[in-house]
Amino acid sequence: MTDYAHIHKPVLLRDCVELVSPALAAPGSLVVDCTLGLAGHAIAFLKANPEARLVGIDRDAEALAMAGARIAAEGLADRFMPVHAAFDAFGDVLDEAGIGSVNAVFMDLGLSSLQIDERDRGFSYSHDAPLDMRMDVSQPLTARDVLATYDERELARIFKEYGEERFARQIARRVVAVRDRKPLDTSAELNALVDETIPQAHRASGNPAKRVFQALRIEVNGELDKLARTLPQIANRLEIGGRLVVESYHSLEDRTVKTFMNQGLHVDVPAGMPVVPDDMQPFFKAVTKGAVMADAEERERNPRAASVRLRGVELIRPIPERWRRRFAEQARGETDARAGHGAHGAHGAGGRHGQRRRPKARS
């Protein structure tokens, strides 16, 4: 029997349950877990709210199957609907299920425990494995493809933007030079390349390749673009009193979440306007004070909680029609909902399972 408690420790579990549960008090309430993983949070939501139902979305078929088995073993299968999809298919998932609106939505971003511990997809720089990094193995683009086909300028942009890597240009230049002799196939080869490129005197703590691995994973799976397109879909489907609760694990994710939530947390009027019309009042209320972080005890018990940032909002009034239209545009990738990403906001926007346009290799 699989020991899920050993391989999967949900981060900030009690906080997440306390934030989501007020929206699930009514019989028939519906919560969507957009990042089901191994269902640690989902099971807690269902147990804490015996009248609620849960839709669990995950793009990783293996994780979805394991989560379903775990939920069934807990006797909760009759209130659970699994869906194999990327979370930016949120609106399509609800439409196909005949669901108009929901009471709560939860997102636990980044890699699941299963993906971190799985050695054959190359997510971790700690294990030698093929450079795959696909959360959904049915999509074609892999990390190896990115390193083999993207030109030097595009590689540098990815490493800098998604990895916040100081030596992005130097690493990109080295990748292009090396691949002319032999493509990079494994995580060990990429580790060695980065190790040879970053000067010893300018290294942060930990593995010097961790930012490059993060950048490649985000690019392969379209994570930030998908997140920026999913949040507005969620807002347009929330019931009044509904809650959106999100756990982020690096600054780029958290910035995207914070920027989106801030759109509904402030009055939508020019400065100095003496009277604020009702439809320009905030439509979100923060249910966390800033971002909640794990305390020292949880970080000691679960090292994956070290970088978590937890934010939540509640929909307190109908979203004005102009904002609904704006959110619909953001969901289609027509406007950039992410702060600090400028003209690259819509770059590489993928389809339902992360299929993305590849830049041409340099000749």
Order of alpha helices (4+ residues) and beta strands (2+ residues): alpha-alpha-beta-alpha-beta-alpha-beta-alpha-beta-alpha-alpha-alpha-alpha-alpha-alpha-alpha-beta-alpha-beta-alpha-beta-alpha
